[in-house]
């Protein structure tokens, strides 16, 4: 059996600011302490919009 990975990496949900679409991602909590704000493609709206980290 494999060992469980431990560390500062956590799973986060990135929710679109203009629709209900959600991306799932991983971030290093030690290097990035604040919430993530990324501009990504939203397939519902078919354009690039801001995605904010949800907790």
C-alpha positions as CSV (number, residue, x, y, z in Angstrom):
1,X,0.0,0.0,0.0
2,X,1.1,3.5,-0.7
3,X,1.8,6.1,1.9
4,X,-0.7,9.0,2.4
5,X,0.7,12.3,1.2
6,X,1.0,14.9,3.9
7,X,2.0,18.5,3.6
8,X,0.7,21.9,2.9
9,X,-1.2,21.2,-0.3
10,X,-5.0,21.6,0.0
11,X,-7.9,21.2,-2.5
12,X,-9.8,24.3,-3.3
13,X,-12.9,25.2,-5.4
14,X,-12.7,28.1,-7.8
15,X,-16.2,29.5,-8.5
16,X,-17.0,31.8,-11.3
17,X,-18.0,35.4,-10.3
18,X,-20.6,35.5,-13.2
19,X,-22.1,32.0,-13.3
20,X,-22.3,28.8,-11.3
21,X,-19.4,27.0,-13.0
22,X,-16.7,25.6,-10.7
23,X,-13.1,24.5,-11.2
24,X,-11.3,22.2,-8.7
25,X,-7.6,22.9,-8.1
26,X,-4.8,22.4,-5.5
27,X,-2.7,25.1,-3.9
28,X,0.2,25.2,-1.5
29,X,-1.2,26.9,1.7
30,X,2.3,27.8,2.9
31,X,3.2,29.8,-0.2
32,X,-0.2,31.2,-1.0
33,X,-1.9,32.2,2.3
34,X,-4.6,34.5,0.8
35,X,-7.5,33.4,-1.4
36,X,-6.8,32.9,-5.1
37,X,-8.3,35.1,-7.8
38,X,-7.6,33.7,-11.3
39,X,-9.0,34.7,-14.8
40,X,-10.1,31.5,-16.5
41,X,-12.4,30.3,-19.3
42,X,-16.1,29.8,-18.3
43,X,-17.7,27.3,-20.7
44,X,-21.3,28.4,-19.6
45,X,-20.7,32.0,-20.7
46,X,-18.1,31.1,-23.3
47,X,-15.7,33.8,-22.3
48,X,-12.9,34.5,-19.7
49,X,-14.1,35.7,-16.3
50,X,-12.6,35.9,-12.8
51,X,-12.7,32.8,-10.5
52,X,-12.5,33.2,-6.7
53,X,-11.4,30.6,-4.3
54,X,-14.2,29.2,-2.1
55,X,-13.7,27.7,1.3
